[in-house]
Amino acid sequence: MAKEYKLTRERLKALEEELNYLKTTREKEVAEQIKEARSFGDLSENSEYDEAKNEQAKLYGRIAEIENILTYAVVIDETTDAEAEDRVGLGCTVKVRDIEFDETDVFAIVGSQEANPMEKRISDDSPFGKAMLGRHIGDIVEVEAPVGVIKFEILDVNR
């Protein structure tokens, strides 16, 4: 079975727009680079041609990657039913308190394609994300980390 890619509607739209740009505008730009580089003569010693062909390979690789993601994309359902309102799920932002250091922080729980720890967007596949999923406000969650077990209290959940 193929891997599912969990995406928010915003990320799905961004990928569709990127794919459209790559297949239209960028593909024409790269084709023009190759055409121009061919005009320089002998292709065996033509670094501009080699660079343009490398750029074309990267372009087609990215197009194939996005098409694969879109084929197996599962849009995160961000509906709020009464039962799930205080439960951590995909698409939620979670306010947590590190029990040891008494510091609070807010993280978004997202699919792996959208994860960016520097922006506090944590994948549901990460140890932190896995530990948080399905938990409720007030729960104490233990996260296995390289430095040992870290305990967090869930203070708030927003959808």
C-alpha positions in Angstrom: 0.0 0.0 0.0 1.3 3.5 -0.8 2.1 6.0 1.9 -0.7 8.4 2.7 0.3 12.1 2.9 -1.8 14.0 5.5 -2.3 17.6 4.4 -4.3 20.6 5.4 -6.5 22.2 2.8 -4.1 25.1 2.6 -1.1 22.9 2.0 -3.0 20.9 -0.7 -3.8 24.2 -2.5 -0.2 25.4 -2.2 1.0 22.1 -3.8 -1.5 22.3 -6.6 -0.4 25.9 -7.3 3.3 24.9 -7.2 2.6 22.0 -9.6 0.8 24.3 -12.0 3.7 26.8 -11.9 6.3 24.1 -12.5 4.4 22.5 -15.4 3.7 25.8 -17.2 6.0 28.7 -16.4 9.1 26.9 -15.1 9.1 24.2 -17.7 9.1 26.8 -20.4 12.0 28.7 -18.7 14.1 25.5 -18.5 13.4 24.6 -22.1 14.5 28.0 -23.1 17.8 27.6 -21.1 18.5 24.3 -22.9 17.7 25.9 -26.3 20.1 28.8 -25.6 22.8 26.5 -24.3 22.6 24.3 -27.4 23.3 27.4 -29.5 26.8 27.6 -27.9 28.0 24.7 -30.0 29.7 21.4 -29.0 27.5 19.8 -26.3 30.3 17.6 -24.9 32.2 20.6 -23.5 29.2 22.9 -22.9 28.8 23.5 -19.1 25.7 25.7 -19.7 24.0 22.8 -21.5 24.9 20.4 -18.7 23.6 22.8 -16.1 20.4 23.4 -18.0 19.9 19.6 -18.3 20.5 19.2 -14.5 17.9 21.9 -13.9 15.5 20.1 -16.1 16.1 16.8 -14.2 15.4 18.6 -10.9 12.3 20.1 -12.3 10.9 16.8 -13.5 11.8 15.2 -10.2 9.9 17.8 -8.2 6.9 17.5 -10.5 6.9 13.7 -10.0 7.2 14.2 -6.2 4.3 16.6 -6.0 2.1 14.4 -8.3 2.8 11.5 -6.0 1.9 13.5 -2.9 -1.3 14.7 -4.5 -2.2 11.2 -5.6 -2.0 9.8 -2.1 -3.0 13.0 -0.2 -5.5 12.7 2.6 -7.0 16.1 3.6 -7.1 16.6 7.4 -10.6 17.0 8.5 -10.6 20.0 10.8 -14.2 19.8 11.8 -15.0 20.4 15.5 -17.5 18.0 16.9 -18.3 18.3 20.6 -16.5 15.1 21.5 -13.2 16.1 19.8 -13.2 19.8 20.8 -10.6 19.4 23.6 -8.8 16.4 22.1 -5.5 16.8 20.2 -5.7 15.8 16.6 -4.2 16.7 13.2 -4.6 20.4 12.4 -4.8 21.4 16.1 -2.6 23.9 17.9 -1.6 22.7 21.3 -0.5 24.8 24.2 1.7 22.7 26.5 3.7 23.3 29.7 7.1 21.6 30.2 6.7 20.3 33.7 10.4 20.2 34.6 11.2 23.8 33.5 7.7 25.3 33.9 7.8 26.8 30.4 4.8 27.0 28.1 4.9 26.7 24.3 2.4 26.3 21.5 2.8 23.8 18.7 0.7 22.9 15.6 0.2 19.2 15.0 0.4 18.6 11.2 1.1 15.9 8.6 4.7 15.0 7.8 4.6 17.1 4.5 3.9 20.2 6.5 6.2 19.7 9.4 8.7 22.5 10.2 10.1 22.4 13.8 11.6 25.8 13.4 8.1 27.2 13.0 6.7 24.9 15.7 4.8 22.8 13.2 5.3 19.3 14.5 4.6 16.1 12.5 2.1 13.6 13.8 4.8 11.0 13.0 7.3 12.5 15.5 7.6 11.2 19.0 6.0 14.5 20.3 3.2 14.3 17.8 2.4 10.6 18.4 2.4 11.2 22.2 -0.1 14.2 21.8 -2.6 12.6 19.4 -5.9 11.8 21.1 -5.0 13.4 24.4 -7.1 16.0 26.2 -6.7 19.3 28.0 -5.2 18.6 31.5 -3.5 15.3 30.5 0.2 14.8 31.4 2.0 13.4 28.4 5.4 11.7 28.5 7.5 12.1 25.4 10.5 9.9 24.8 13.4 12.1 23.7 17.2 11.6 23.3 17.8 13.3 26.6 15.2 11.1 28.4 11.5 11.3 29.1 10.0 14.8 29.0 6.7 15.5 30.6 4.2 18.0 29.3 0.8 19.1 30.5 -1.7 20.0 27.9 -3.1 23.4 28.7 -5.2 24.2 25.6 -6.3 22.7 22.3 -7.5 24.8 19.4 -8.9 23.7 16.0 
